[in-house]
Amino acid sequence: MPRQAANLLVLFAAFLWGLSFYFQKEAMNHVGPLLFTGLRGAIAAVSLLPFVWREYRASTGTATSIIRYGLLGGLIFVMAGGLQQAGMITATLTNTAFLTALYVVVTPFLLWLIRGEQPGVIVWGAAGVAFLGIWLLGGGTLGAFSTGDMLIAASSLFWSLFMVVTSAAGKLGKPLQYTFVQFVTVALVSLPLAGGFEQISGTAIVAAAPSLLFVGAIASALTYALMANVVRYIEASRAAILLSTEVLFAAALGYVLLGERLGALNWLGAAVLFAAVLMIQLAKPKAKAD
């Protein structure tokens, strides 16, 4: 595959992920966060089956490690996805996108705590820039953030942990099998919880079906399958930078589709926060501590 084609496919995946924020928010008008997360996982797992079967037949070795990582990744996904969906009930699409992107800044510090991979100067600087961006995004005061914004920010911590687990699972060379087990776990954990804590209505599920199908089949299954193949033709650092544009796509869609408007200070904060994300993507990791 030509490198330029790979770049365009990664950007296309970023656009789909940015668009998924809109559908995730729209679905909260009909179903609860846990029900949405569970159905999303079920749809994604079913949609991934053809890709998973092909990868499984071509792979060797035991599936024990994949199952272990998939279970752990799925449990963390339930926490991250549930908090994110709950936050989207009141948070704007724009704030959701930029606050979710905080996971990029938080992940290096989690790797420091878990693996001893010390953050470099750029990473520490990016953390400070990110805090400034959040402050400006909130209009110059953190008190301006809604409860939904706070839930979105909290979800970024779990997305960071999710990325650490996913990174470790990636070394097994079976990304689609890991993702399949992860989404099966999400469905098996979230749906019973939804049955216990949320009202479930067939009419509401039908109303949310377009959003569920897009997020589950396209933004989850299709993009994961796409990325698993495209990353062979593009550097990881370049792919990460291109994928980070999902927040820009989400903000643009919030402006066009939902009529969301930010003040000059809020837009400055969004730009500063995005700059912090790019700083992390461009930083070179330091060697693991002894």
C-alpha atoms as a printed R data frame, in Angstrom:
    type eleno elety resid chain resno       x       y      z
1   ATOM     1    CA   MET     A     1   0.000   0.000  0.000
2   ATOM     2    CA   PRO     A     2   1.427   3.450 -0.935
3   ATOM     3    CA   ARG     A     3   2.342   5.605  2.049
4   ATOM     4    CA   GLN     A     4   0.034   8.429  0.955
5   ATOM     5    CA   ALA     A     5  -2.908   6.024  0.768
6   ATOM     6    CA   ALA     A     6  -2.100   4.805  4.282
7   ATOM     7    CA   ASN     A     7  -2.037   8.410  5.528
8   ATOM     8    CA   LEU     A     8  -5.447   9.081  3.999
9   ATOM     9    CA   LEU     A     9  -6.930   5.920  5.516
10  ATOM    10    CA   VAL     A    10  -5.675   6.912  8.967
11  ATOM    11    CA   LEU     A    11  -7.239  10.353  8.520
12  ATOM    12    CA   PHE     A    12 -10.457   8.649  7.427
13  ATOM    13    CA   ALA     A    13 -10.407   6.579 10.627
14  ATOM    14    CA   ALA     A    14  -9.853   9.778 12.636
15  ATOM    15    CA   PHE     A    15 -12.861  11.346 10.902
16  ATOM    16    CA   LEU     A    16 -15.024   8.321 11.749
17  ATOM    17    CA   TRP     A    17 -13.925   8.501 15.387
18  ATOM    18    CA   GLY     A    18 -14.665  12.214 15.462
19  ATOM    19    CA   LEU     A    19 -18.103  11.575 13.960
20  ATOM    20    CA   SER     A    20 -18.743   8.829 16.518
21  ATOM    21    CA   PHE     A    21 -18.731  11.462 19.284
22  ATOM    22    CA   TYR     A    22 -21.832  12.971 17.652
23  ATOM    23    CA   PHE     A    23 -23.632   9.626 17.503
24  ATOM    24    CA   GLN     A    24 -22.599   8.780 21.066
25  ATOM    25    CA   LYS     A    25 -24.102  12.035 22.303
26  ATOM    26    CA   GLU     A    26 -27.243  11.626 20.212
27  ATOM    27    CA   ALA     A    27 -27.819   8.146 21.635
28  ATOM    28    CA   MET     A    28 -27.982   9.571 25.164
29  ATOM    29    CA   ASN     A    29 -31.352  11.071 24.220
30  ATOM    30    CA   HIS     A    30 -32.755   7.535 24.108
31  ATOM    31    CA   VAL     A    31 -30.778   5.007 26.191
32  ATOM    32    CA   GLY     A    32 -28.632   4.990 29.318
33  ATOM    33    CA   PRO     A    33 -24.818   4.998 29.355
34  ATOM    34    CA   LEU     A    34 -24.428   1.358 30.426
35  ATOM    35    CA   LEU     A    35 -26.969   0.051 27.918
36  ATOM    36    CA   PHE     A    36 -25.303   1.995 25.122
37  ATOM    37    CA   THR     A    37 -21.853   0.739 26.124
38  ATOM    38    CA   GLY     A    38 -23.054  -2.868 26.322
39  ATOM    39    CA   LEU     A    39 -24.892  -2.831 22.996
40  ATOM    40    CA   ARG     A    40 -21.940  -1.072 21.382
41  ATOM    41    CA   GLY     A    41 -19.682  -3.882 22.576
42  ATOM    42    CA   ALA     A    42 -22.049  -6.590 21.335
43  ATOM    43    CA   ILE     A    43 -22.418  -5.015 17.884
44  ATOM    44    CA   ALA     A    44 -18.660  -4.467 17.594
45  ATOM    45    CA   ALA     A    45 -17.876  -8.059 18.608
46  ATOM    46    CA   VAL     A    46 -20.307  -9.521 16.062
47  ATOM    47    CA   SER     A    47 -19.040  -7.178 13.334
48  ATOM    48    CA   LEU     A    48 -15.431  -8.173 14.030
49  ATOM    49    CA   LEU     A    49 -16.039 -11.925 13.680
50  ATOM    50    CA   PRO     A    50 -15.013 -12.268  9.987
51  ATOM    51    CA   PHE     A    51 -11.793 -10.303 10.575
52  ATOM    52    CA   VAL     A    52 -11.019 -12.160 13.792
53  ATOM    53    CA   TRP     A    53 -11.503 -15.555 12.176
54  ATOM    54    CA   ARG     A    54  -9.042 -14.669  9.421
55  ATOM    55    CA   GLU     A    55  -6.442 -13.469 11.946
56  ATOM    56    CA   TYR     A    56  -7.010 -16.523 14.149
57  ATOM    57    CA   ARG     A    57  -6.433 -18.975 11.306
58  ATOM    58    CA   ALA     A    58  -3.205 -17.215 10.335
59  ATOM    59    CA   SER     A    59  -1.838 -16.959 13.894
60  ATOM    60    CA   THR     A    60  -0.012 -19.427 16.106
61  ATOM    61    CA   GLY     A    61   0.438 -19.838 19.838
62  ATOM    62    CA   THR     A    62  -1.917 -20.011 22.780
63  ATOM    63    CA   ALA     A    63  -4.917 -17.713 23.209
64  ATOM    64    CA   THR     A    64  -4.541 -17.586 27.007
65  ATOM    65    CA   SER     A    65  -2.663 -14.282 27.054
66  ATOM    66    CA   ILE     A    66  -5.069 -12.719 24.551
67  ATOM    67    CA   ILE     A    67  -8.038 -13.692 26.702
68  ATOM    68    CA   ARG     A    68  -6.377 -12.324 29.840
69  ATOM    69    CA   TYR     A    69  -5.530  -8.992 28.211
70  ATOM    70    CA   GLY     A    70  -8.929  -8.840 26.524
71  ATOM    71    CA   LEU     A    71 -10.769  -9.362 29.795
72  ATOM    72    CA   LEU     A    72  -8.728  -6.674 31.521
73  ATOM    73    CA   GLY     A    73  -9.068  -4.260 28.601
74  ATOM    74    CA   GLY     A    74 -12.813  -4.874 28.469
75  ATOM    75    CA   LEU     A    75 -13.314  -4.173 32.165
76  ATOM    76    CA   ILE     A    76 -11.398  -0.913 31.897
77  ATOM    77    CA   PHE     A    77 -13.356  -0.029 28.741
78  ATOM    78    CA   VAL     A    78 -16.603  -0.410 30.703
79  ATOM    79    CA   MET     A    79 -15.396   2.153 33.235
80  ATOM    80    CA   ALA     A    80 -14.015   4.552 30.618
81  ATOM    81    CA   GLY     A    81 -16.931   4.212 28.214
82  ATOM    82    CA   GLY     A    82 -19.558   4.354 30.941
83  ATOM    83    CA   LEU     A    83 -18.151   7.554 32.446
84  ATOM    84    CA   GLN     A    84 -17.754   9.106 29.011
85  ATOM    85    CA   GLN     A    85 -21.324   8.305 28.000
86  ATOM    86    CA   ALA     A    86 -22.717   9.586 31.308
87  ATOM    87    CA   GLY     A    87 -20.761  12.802 30.859
88  ATOM    88    CA   MET     A    88 -22.029  13.304 27.325
89  ATOM    89    CA   ILE     A    89 -25.577  13.740 28.628
90  ATOM    90    CA   THR     A    90 -24.698  17.305 29.675
91  ATOM    91    CA   ALA     A    91 -21.237  17.992 28.201
92  ATOM    92    CA   THR     A    92 -20.967  19.631 24.794
93  ATOM    93    CA   LEU     A    93 -19.583  17.628 21.897
94  ATOM    94    CA   THR     A    94 -16.616  20.001 21.662
95  ATOM    95    CA   ASN     A    95 -15.697  19.694 25.342
96  ATOM    96    CA   THR     A    96 -16.173  15.921 25.178
97  ATOM    97    CA   ALA     A    97 -13.681  15.606 22.340
98  ATOM    98    CA   PHE     A    98 -10.963  17.786 23.842
99  ATOM    99    CA   LEU     A    99 -11.322  16.510 27.419
100 ATOM   100    CA   THR     A   100 -11.266  12.889 26.244
101 ATOM   101    CA   ALA     A   101  -7.990  13.671 24.457
102 ATOM   102    CA   LEU     A   102  -6.433  14.194 27.885
103 ATOM   103    CA   TYR     A   103  -5.713  10.457 27.913
104 ATOM   104    CA   VAL     A   104  -2.824  11.146 25.525
105 ATOM   105    CA   VAL     A   105  -1.222  13.402 28.148
106 ATOM   106    CA   VAL     A   106  -1.973  11.128 31.098
107 ATOM   107    CA   THR     A   107  -0.755   7.868 29.490
108 ATOM   108    CA   PRO     A   108   3.014   8.634 29.709
109 ATOM   109    CA   PHE     A   109   2.685   9.224 33.458
110 ATOM   110    CA   LEU     A   110   0.830   5.938 33.910
111 ATOM   111    CA   LEU     A   111   3.608   4.193 31.996
112 ATOM   112    CA   TRP     A   112   6.076   5.820 34.392
113 ATOM   113    CA   LEU     A   113   4.183   4.439 37.402
114 ATOM   114    CA   ILE     A   114   3.596   0.980 35.922
115 ATOM   115    CA   ARG     A   115   6.676   0.305 33.792
116 ATOM   116    CA   GLY     A   116   9.197   2.842 34.998
117 ATOM   117    CA   GLU     A   117   9.323   4.625 31.634
118 ATOM   118    CA   GLN     A   118  10.211   8.115 32.814
119 ATOM   119    CA   PRO     A   119   8.513  11.036 31.013
120 ATOM   120    CA   GLY     A   120  10.877  13.418 29.238
121 ATOM   121    CA   VAL     A   121  10.989  17.191 29.530
122 ATOM   122    CA   ILE     A   122   8.545  17.596 26.636
123 ATOM   123    CA   VAL     A   123   6.007  15.362 28.353
124 ATOM   124    CA   TRP     A   124   6.209  17.356 31.590
125 ATOM   125    CA   GLY     A   125   5.844  20.538 29.585
126 ATOM   126    CA   ALA     A   126   2.853  19.104 27.730
127 ATOM   127    CA   ALA     A   127   1.169  18.318 31.058
128 ATOM   128    CA   GLY     A   128   1.462  21.963 32.086
129 ATOM   129    CA   VAL     A   129   0.220  23.137 28.690
130 ATOM   130    CA   ALA     A   130  -2.736  20.734 28.959
131 ATOM   131    CA   PHE     A   131  -3.726  22.157 32.345
132 ATOM   132    CA   LEU     A   132  -3.594  25.658 30.882
133 ATOM   133    CA   GLY     A   133  -5.730  24.487 27.975
134 ATOM   134    CA   ILE     A   134  -8.340  22.992 30.309
135 ATOM   135    CA   TRP     A   135  -8.461  26.196 32.336
136 ATOM   136    CA   LEU     A   136  -8.992  28.287 29.199
137 ATOM   137    CA   LEU     A   137 -11.504  25.805 27.764
138 ATOM   138    CA   GLY     A   138 -13.516  26.324 30.943
139 ATOM   139    CA   GLY     A   139 -13.516  30.078 30.351
140 ATOM   140    CA   GLY     A   140 -10.687  30.870 32.741
141 ATOM   141    CA   THR     A   141 -12.156  28.986 35.696
142 ATOM   142    CA   LEU     A   142 -12.463  25.268 36.368
143 ATOM   143    CA   GLY     A   143 -15.728  25.958 38.174
144 ATOM   144    CA   ALA     A   144 -17.366  26.662 34.815
145 ATOM   145    CA   PHE     A   145 -17.209  22.982 33.877
146 ATOM   146    CA   SER     A   146 -20.422  20.988 34.204
147 ATOM   147    CA   THR     A   147 -20.739  17.654 35.998
148 ATOM   148    CA   GLY     A   148 -20.643  16.058 32.567
149 ATOM   149    CA   ASP     A   149 -17.318  17.738 31.801
150 ATOM   150    CA   MET     A   150 -15.896  16.369 35.045
151 ATOM   151    CA   LEU     A   151 -17.077  12.854 34.162
152 ATOM   152    CA   ILE     A   152 -15.453  13.146 30.737
153 ATOM   153    CA   ALA     A   153 -12.168  14.247 32.342
154 ATOM   154    CA   ALA     A   154 -12.399  11.294 34.763
155 ATOM   155    CA   SER     A   155 -12.997   8.924 31.854
156 ATOM   156    CA   SER     A   156  -9.714  10.070 30.292
157 ATOM   157    CA   LEU     A   157  -7.860   8.505 33.227
158 ATOM   158    CA   PHE     A   158  -9.422   5.134 32.454
159 ATOM   159    CA   TRP     A   159  -8.823   5.596 28.721
160 ATOM   160    CA   SER     A   160  -5.157   6.107 29.616
161 ATOM   161    CA   LEU     A   161  -5.096   2.844 31.555
162 ATOM   162    CA   PHE     A   162  -6.911   1.189 28.666
163 ATOM   163    CA   MET     A   163  -4.185   2.376 26.287
164 ATOM   164    CA   VAL     A   164  -1.485   0.929 28.545
165 ATOM   165    CA   VAL     A   165  -3.197  -2.478 28.502
166 ATOM   166    CA   THR     A   166  -3.825  -2.297 24.754
167 ATOM   167    CA   SER     A   167  -0.192  -1.392 24.142
168 ATOM   168    CA   ALA     A   168   0.940  -4.420 26.137
169 ATOM   169    CA   ALA     A   169  -1.508  -6.660 24.269
170 ATOM   170    CA   GLY     A   170  -0.206  -5.340 20.958
171 ATOM   171    CA   LYS     A   171   3.098  -7.126 21.529
172 ATOM   172    CA   LEU     A   172   1.247 -10.437 21.099
173 ATOM   173    CA   GLY     A   173   0.614  -9.585 17.449
174 ATOM   174    CA   LYS     A   174  -3.095 -10.449 17.531
175 ATOM   175    CA   PRO     A   175  -4.846  -7.059 17.651
176 ATOM   176    CA   LEU     A   176  -8.213  -8.179 16.300
177 ATOM   177    CA   GLN     A   177  -8.479 -11.177 18.634
178 ATOM   178    CA   TYR     A   178  -7.663  -8.927 21.577
179 ATOM   179    CA   THR     A   179 -10.246  -6.370 20.447
180 ATOM   180    CA   PHE     A   180 -12.873  -9.087 19.973
181 ATOM   181    CA   VAL     A   181 -12.397 -10.473 23.496
182 ATOM   182    CA   GLN     A   182 -12.408  -6.914 24.822
183 ATOM   183    CA   PHE     A   183 -15.767  -6.066 23.234
184 ATOM   184    CA   VAL     A   184 -17.317  -9.383 24.281
185 ATOM   185    CA   THR     A   185 -16.289  -8.542 27.845
186 ATOM   186    CA   VAL     A   186 -17.772  -5.051 27.506
187 ATOM   187    CA   ALA     A   187 -21.109  -6.533 26.437
188 ATOM   188    CA   LEU     A   188 -21.172  -9.249 29.106
189 ATOM   189    CA   VAL     A   189 -20.395  -6.777 31.904
190 ATOM   190    CA   SER     A   190 -22.340  -3.695 30.794
191 ATOM   191    CA   LEU     A   191 -25.641  -5.276 29.758
192 ATOM   192    CA   PRO     A   192 -26.393  -6.954 33.128
193 ATOM   193    CA   LEU     A   193 -25.436  -3.717 34.909
194 ATOM   194    CA   ALA     A   194 -27.770  -1.791 32.615
195 ATOM   195    CA   GLY     A   195 -30.549  -4.228 33.467
196 ATOM   196    CA   GLY     A   196 -30.018  -3.538 37.153
197 ATOM   197    CA   PHE     A   197 -29.532   0.219 37.131
198 ATOM   198    CA   GLU     A   198 -31.200   1.607 34.003
199 ATOM   199    CA   GLN     A   199 -34.626   1.498 32.428
200 ATOM   200    CA   ILE     A   200 -34.584  -0.590 29.266
201 ATOM   201    CA   SER     A   201 -37.139   0.020 26.541
202 ATOM   202    CA   GLY     A   202 -37.355  -1.663 23.162
203 ATOM   203    CA   THR     A   203 -38.690   1.560 21.674
204 ATOM   204    CA   ALA     A   204 -35.710   3.496 23.029
205 ATOM   205    CA   ILE     A   205 -33.244   0.944 21.637
206 ATOM   206    CA   VAL     A   206 -34.867   1.185 18.200
207 ATOM   207    CA   ALA     A   207 -34.616   4.987 18.359
208 ATOM   208    CA   ALA     A   208 -30.919   4.723 19.234
209 ATOM   209    CA   ALA     A   209 -30.253   1.980 16.654
210 ATOM   210    CA   PRO     A   210 -28.633   4.221 13.981
211 ATOM   211    CA   SER     A   211 -26.204   5.609 16.555
212 ATOM   212    CA   LEU     A   212 -25.504   2.155 17.994
213 ATOM   213    CA   LEU     A   213 -24.863   0.656 14.577
214 ATOM   214    CA   PHE     A   214 -22.510   3.454 13.554
215 ATOM   215    CA   VAL     A   215 -20.492   3.448 16.773
216 ATOM   216    CA   GLY     A   216 -20.483  -0.352 17.150
217 ATOM   217    CA   ALA     A   217 -20.021  -1.557 13.569
218 ATOM   218    CA   ILE     A   218 -18.200   1.333 11.903
219 ATOM   219    CA   ALA     A   219 -16.412   3.452 14.528
220 ATOM   220    CA   SER     A   220 -15.422   0.408 16.589
221 ATOM   221    CA   ALA     A   221 -15.183  -2.755 14.455
222 ATOM   222    CA   LEU     A   222 -14.395  -1.366 10.993
223 ATOM   223    CA   THR     A   223 -11.851   1.219 12.142
224 ATOM   224    CA   TYR     A   224 -10.047  -1.273 14.393
225 ATOM   225    CA   ALA     A   225  -9.813  -3.746 11.500
226 ATOM   226    CA   LEU     A   226  -8.663  -0.941  9.200
227 ATOM   227    CA   MET     A   227  -5.978   0.288 11.589
228 ATOM   228    CA   ALA     A   228  -4.691  -3.232 12.231
229 ATOM   229    CA   ASN     A   229  -3.772  -3.413  8.551
230 ATOM   230    CA   VAL     A   230  -2.771   0.182  7.830
231 ATOM   231    CA   VAL     A   231  -0.203   0.463 10.650
232 ATOM   232    CA   ARG     A   232   2.024  -1.894  8.707
233 ATOM   233    CA   TYR     A   233   2.552   0.804  6.089
234 ATOM   234    CA   ILE     A   234   2.958   3.929  8.231
235 ATOM   235    CA   GLU     A   235   5.150   4.876 11.192
236 ATOM   236    CA   ALA     A   236   3.419   4.614 14.568
237 ATOM   237    CA   SER     A   237   4.318   8.205 15.472
238 ATOM   238    CA   ARG     A   238   2.820   9.565 12.250
239 ATOM   239    CA   ALA     A   239  -0.330   7.452 12.697
240 ATOM   240    CA   ALA     A   240  -0.759   8.726 16.259
241 ATOM   241    CA   ILE     A   241  -0.518  12.359 15.161
242 ATOM   242    CA   LEU     A   242  -2.992  11.845 12.318
243 ATOM   243    CA   LEU     A   243  -5.414  10.012 14.627
244 ATOM   244    CA   SER     A   244  -5.313  12.871 17.135
245 ATOM   245    CA   THR     A   245  -7.134  14.996 14.565
246 ATOM   246    CA   GLU     A   246 -10.317  13.190 15.636
247 ATOM   247    CA   VAL     A   247 -10.825  15.958 18.217
248 ATOM   248    CA   LEU     A   248 -10.749  18.587 15.473
249 ATOM   249    CA   PHE     A   249 -13.269  16.647 13.412
250 ATOM   250    CA   ALA     A   250 -15.514  16.271 16.470
251 ATOM   251    CA   ALA     A   251 -15.322  20.000 17.258
252 ATOM   252    CA   ALA     A   252 -16.156  20.891 13.655
253 ATOM   253    CA   LEU     A   253 -19.118  18.509 13.659
254 ATOM   254    CA   GLY     A   254 -20.343  19.967 16.938
255 ATOM   255    CA   TYR     A   255 -20.253  23.390 15.305
256 ATOM   256    CA   VAL     A   256 -22.046  22.276 12.135
257 ATOM   257    CA   LEU     A   257 -24.488  19.628 13.371
258 ATOM   258    CA   LEU     A   258 -25.314  20.855 16.888
259 ATOM   259    CA   GLY     A   259 -24.720  24.563 16.539
260 ATOM   260    CA   GLU     A   260 -22.236  24.579 19.425
261 ATOM   261    CA   ARG     A   261 -20.448  27.891 19.787
262 ATOM   262    CA   LEU     A   262 -17.426  28.653 21.949
263 ATOM   263    CA   GLY     A   263 -16.102  32.028 22.991
264 ATOM   264    CA   ALA     A   264 -12.657  33.228 21.966
265 ATOM   265    CA   LEU     A   265 -11.151  32.142 25.318
266 ATOM   266    CA   ASN     A   266 -12.727  28.687 25.013
267 ATOM   267    CA   TRP     A   267 -11.373  28.216 21.489
268 ATOM   268    CA   LEU     A   268  -7.937  29.312 22.685
269 ATOM   269    CA   GLY     A   269  -8.152  26.663 25.401
270 ATOM   270    CA   ALA     A   270  -9.137  24.019 22.846
271 ATOM   271    CA   ALA     A   271  -6.178  25.000 20.667
272 ATOM   272    CA   VAL     A   272  -3.761  24.929 23.629
273 ATOM   273    CA   LEU     A   273  -5.072  21.539 24.746
274 ATOM   274    CA   PHE     A   274  -4.658  20.158 21.239
275 ATOM   275    CA   ALA     A   275  -1.110  21.560 21.180
276 ATOM   276    CA   ALA     A   276  -0.386  19.575 24.362
277 ATOM   277    CA   VAL     A   277  -1.646  16.427 22.647
278 ATOM   278    CA   LEU     A   278   0.656  17.055 19.673
279 ATOM   279    CA   MET     A   279   3.608  17.687 22.006
280 ATOM   280    CA   ILE     A   280   3.113  14.222 23.500
281 ATOM   281    CA   GLN     A   281   2.826  12.617 20.061
282 ATOM   282    CA   LEU     A   282   6.089  14.235 18.949
283 ATOM   283    CA   ALA     A   283   8.027  13.474 22.139
284 ATOM   284    CA   LYS     A   284  10.490  10.600 22.074
285 ATOM   285    CA   PRO     A   285  10.088   8.144 25.008
286 ATOM   286    CA   LYS     A   286  12.952   7.898 27.468
287 ATOM   287    CA   ALA     A   287  14.588   4.642 28.308
288 ATOM   288    CA   LYS     A   288  13.115   2.492 31.022
289 ATOM   289    CA   ALA     A   289  14.512   3.140 34.478
290 ATOM   290    CA   ASP     A   290  16.724   0.534 36.127
